[in-house]
Amino acid sequence: MATMTEAAKLSPPYVSYLTFRNFIESLHSSVVPDHIDRGMMPNLSGGSQSHLMLSMRFLGLIEGSEDRVTGELRQLVESYGTERWKDALAAVLKAAYAGIVDGIEIERVTERRLRKAFEENGGVDGSVLDRCVRFYVKALADAGAKVSPHVGQRKKRQNFRRNGKTQRRPAPEPAGATETRGSGGPPASTNSVPVFLGPGRNGSVVFPPDLTAEECEKFAAAVDYLRQLVK
């Protein structure tokens, strides 16, 4: 397994946790090779392949310039789908993230404190920081850990007063989003973002107004699928 010093040089995983878990499942249903390479990920985009490889290096599942499989990966794959899965995954997470979340009680931590730890100790920020924290929290939950209720909370709408009465301020619509009403279009309760594909070729993305970050990952998976269809 990668040492704490080696792991500290790597960015924490920011690939979709579902992508990572699906790859472990694919190894469980076939065979674990001596080395891992992108040729084993034909259904993923180039970017997702790179992110998955980086994630596995950080987690100590592959090592060296040839990305050799470690004993931890073999144990994790072997435990998939059994009662040993949670313990095996928890051990991998504890070793890999020790340098980032040392001293943090995940059962009580606030999201702001957790993000600060990833930013300062993991060297990530912006959208990558969001994805790193999301991967870690989902992995912890899959490992059976009790995660603080203060992590992953959706931002609440602000209230304001008008004519002496408290009213709820409506959530702002995403830029470019419009509600489509009437026959022949999406339901009135959905938003639609136009996508310009080229001269005379337009598309759109239709989504519910309360779309969650987890659901966005499914859109990303759909785009990867479209790429495969085009190929």
C-alpha positions as CSV (number, residue, x, y, z in Angstrom):
1,M,0.0,0.0,0.0
2,A,1.1,3.6,-0.6
3,T,2.7,5.2,2.4
4,M,1.2,8.3,4.0
5,T,4.0,10.4,2.5
6,E,3.3,9.0,-1.0
7,A,-0.5,9.5,-0.6
8,A,0.1,13.1,0.4
9,K,1.5,13.8,-3.0
10,L,-1.6,12.6,-4.7
11,S,-4.9,14.4,-5.0
12,P,-7.8,12.7,-3.1
13,P,-10.3,10.8,-5.3
14,Y,-12.7,13.0,-7.2
15,V,-14.1,10.5,-9.6
16,S,-17.8,9.5,-9.1
17,Y,-17.9,7.0,-6.3
18,L,-20.4,5.0,-8.3
19,T,-17.8,4.7,-11.1
20,F,-15.2,3.4,-8.6
21,R,-17.6,0.9,-7.1
22,N,-18.7,-0.4,-10.5
23,F,-15.1,-1.0,-11.4
24,I,-14.5,-3.0,-8.2
25,E,-17.6,-5.0,-9.1
26,S,-16.3,-5.7,-12.6
27,L,-13.1,-7.1,-11.2
28,H,-15.1,-9.2,-8.8
29,S,-17.1,-10.7,-11.6
30,S,-14.0,-11.5,-13.7
31,V,-10.4,-11.7,-12.4
32,V,-7.9,-9.4,-10.7
33,P,-4.9,-8.9,-13.0
34,D,-1.4,-8.1,-11.9
35,H,-1.6,-4.6,-13.3
36,I,-4.4,-2.1,-13.9
37,D,-4.6,0.0,-17.1
38,R,-7.1,2.1,-19.0
39,G,-7.8,-0.8,-21.4
40,M,-9.9,-2.3,-18.7
41,M,-12.3,0.7,-18.7
42,P,-13.7,0.7,-22.2
43,N,-17.1,2.2,-21.1
44,L,-15.5,5.3,-19.5
45,S,-14.5,8.5,-21.1
46,G,-10.8,9.4,-21.2
47,G,-11.2,11.8,-18.3
48,S,-13.0,9.3,-16.1
49,Q,-10.4,6.7,-16.8
50,S,-7.6,9.1,-15.7
51,H,-9.6,10.1,-12.6
52,L,-10.2,6.4,-11.7
53,M,-6.6,5.5,-12.0
54,L,-5.5,8.5,-9.8
55,S,-8.1,7.5,-7.3
56,M,-6.8,3.9,-7.0
57,R,-3.3,5.2,-6.6
58,F,-4.3,7.5,-3.7
59,L,-6.3,4.6,-2.1
60,G,-3.2,2.4,-2.3
61,L,-4.9,-0.1,-4.6
62,I,-2.3,0.1,-7.3
63,E,1.3,1.2,-7.0
64,G,4.5,1.9,-8.9
65,S,5.1,3.2,-12.4
66,E,3.4,0.1,-13.8
67,D,0.3,0.4,-11.6
68,R,0.8,-3.0,-10.0
69,V,-2.1,-4.4,-8.0
70,T,-1.7,-4.3,-4.3
71,G,-2.9,-6.8,-1.7
72,E,-5.4,-4.3,-0.5
73,L,-7.1,-4.2,-3.9
74,R,-7.3,-8.0,-4.0
75,Q,-8.8,-8.1,-0.5
76,L,-11.3,-5.4,-1.4
77,V,-12.4,-7.2,-4.6
78,E,-12.7,-10.5,-2.9
79,S,-14.9,-9.0,-0.2
80,Y,-17.3,-7.3,-2.6
81,G,-20.8,-8.4,-2.1
82,T,-20.0,-10.1,1.2
83,E,-20.3,-9.1,4.9
84,R,-16.6,-8.4,4.8
85,W,-17.0,-5.5,2.3
86,K,-17.6,-2.7,4.8
87,D,-14.6,-3.6,7.0
88,A,-12.3,-4.0,3.9
89,L,-13.4,-0.6,2.5
90,A,-13.1,1.1,5.9
91,A,-9.5,-0.1,6.3
92,V,-8.6,1.3,2.8
93,L,-10.2,4.6,3.6
94,K,-8.6,4.9,7.0
95,A,-5.1,4.4,5.7
96,A,-5.5,6.6,2.6
97,Y,-7.1,9.6,4.2
98,A,-5.1,9.6,7.5
99,G,-3.1,12.6,6.4
100,I,-6.1,14.6,5.5
101,V,-8.7,14.0,8.2
102,D,-6.4,13.3,11.1
103,G,-8.1,14.5,14.3
104,I,-11.5,14.9,12.8
105,E,-14.5,13.1,14.3
106,I,-16.6,12.3,11.2
107,E,-19.7,11.7,13.4
108,R,-19.7,15.3,14.5
109,V,-17.8,17.3,12.0
110,T,-19.4,20.2,10.1
111,E,-19.1,20.4,6.4
112,R,-17.1,23.6,6.6
113,R,-14.5,22.0,8.8
114,L,-14.3,18.9,6.6
115,R,-13.9,21.0,3.5
116,K,-11.2,23.0,5.2
117,A,-9.2,19.8,6.0
118,F,-9.4,18.7,2.4
119,E,-8.4,22.1,1.2
120,E,-5.4,22.5,3.5
121,N,-4.2,18.9,3.7
122,G,-5.4,17.6,0.4
123,G,-4.4,20.6,-1.7
124,V,-7.7,20.9,-3.6
125,D,-10.2,23.7,-4.0
126,G,-13.1,24.8,-6.2
127,S,-15.2,22.2,-7.9
128,V,-12.5,19.5,-7.4
129,L,-12.9,20.1,-3.6
130,D,-16.6,19.5,-3.9
131,R,-16.1,16.2,-5.7
132,C,-13.3,15.0,-3.3
133,V,-15.5,15.6,-0.3
134,R,-18.5,13.9,-2.0
135,F,-16.4,10.8,-2.9
136,Y,-15.1,10.5,0.7
137,V,-18.5,10.9,2.3
138,K,-20.2,8.4,0.0
139,A,-17.4,5.9,0.5
140,L,-17.7,6.3,4.3
141,A,-21.4,5.7,4.1
142,D,-20.8,2.6,2.0
143,A,-18.3,1.4,4.6
144,G,-21.0,1.6,7.3
145,A,-19.5,4.7,9.0
146,K,-21.8,7.1,10.8
147,V,-21.4,10.5,9.0
148,S,-22.2,13.8,10.7
149,P,-25.7,15.1,9.8
150,H,-24.0,18.5,9.3
151,V,-22.3,17.2,6.2
152,G,-24.1,17.3,2.9
153,Q,-27.0,19.5,4.0
154,R,-28.7,21.3,1.2
155,K,-28.8,25.1,1.5
156,K,-32.1,26.2,2.8
157,R,-34.1,29.0,1.1
158,Q,-33.9,32.3,2.9
159,N,-37.0,33.9,4.3
160,F,-37.9,37.6,4.0
161,R,-40.6,39.9,5.4
162,R,-43.2,41.7,3.3
163,N,-46.0,43.7,4.8
164,G,-45.1,42.4,8.2
165,K,-45.4,38.8,7.1
166,T,-42.7,36.2,6.8
167,Q,-42.5,34.8,3.3
168,R,-40.2,32.3,1.6
169,R,-37.8,33.7,-0.9
170,P,-37.9,31.5,-4.1
171,A,-34.8,29.7,-5.1
172,P,-33.1,31.3,-8.1
173,E,-33.3,29.5,-11.4
174,P,-30.1,28.2,-13.0
175,A,-28.7,30.5,-15.6
176,G,-30.5,29.9,-18.9
177,A,-33.1,27.7,-17.4
178,T,-36.7,28.2,-18.4
179,E,-39.9,26.3,-17.4
180,T,-41.6,24.7,-20.3
181,R,-45.4,24.6,-20.2
182,G,-48.1,23.5,-22.6
183,S,-48.6,20.4,-24.8
184,G,-45.7,18.7,-26.5
185,G,-43.0,19.8,-24.0
186,P,-41.6,18.7,-20.7
187,P,-43.8,18.8,-17.6
188,A,-44.3,22.3,-16.1
189,S,-42.4,21.2,-13.0
190,T,-39.1,20.8,-14.9
191,N,-36.5,23.2,-16.1
192,S,-34.8,23.1,-19.5
193,V,-31.3,24.3,-20.5
194,P,-30.8,24.7,-24.2
195,V,-27.6,23.2,-25.8
196,F,-26.3,24.6,-29.1
197,L,-24.7,21.7,-31.0
198,G,-24.0,23.6,-34.3
199,P,-25.8,25.4,-37.1
200,G,-29.3,24.1,-37.3
201,R,-28.6,21.5,-34.6
202,N,-29.9,22.3,-31.1
203,G,-30.6,20.1,-28.0
204,S,-31.7,20.6,-24.5
205,V,-31.2,19.2,-21.0
206,V,-34.4,18.7,-19.0
207,F,-34.2,18.3,-15.2
208,P,-36.3,18.8,-12.1
209,P,-35.8,22.1,-10.2
210,D,-34.7,20.3,-7.0
211,L,-31.9,18.4,-8.8
212,T,-29.3,17.1,-6.3
213,A,-25.5,16.8,-6.7
214,E,-25.8,13.0,-6.6
215,E,-28.3,13.0,-9.5
216,C,-25.9,15.2,-11.5
217,E,-23.5,12.2,-11.6
218,K,-26.2,10.3,-13.5
219,F,-26.2,13.0,-16.2
220,A,-22.4,12.5,-16.5
221,A,-22.8,8.8,-16.9
222,A,-25.4,9.4,-19.6
223,V,-22.9,11.6,-21.5
224,D,-20.3,8.9,-21.3
225,Y,-22.9,6.5,-22.8
226,L,-23.6,8.9,-25.6
227,R,-19.9,9.0,-26.4
228,Q,-19.8,5.3,-26.7
229,L,-22.8,5.4,-29.1
230,V,-21.1,7.9,-31.3
231,K,-18.0,5.7,-31.5
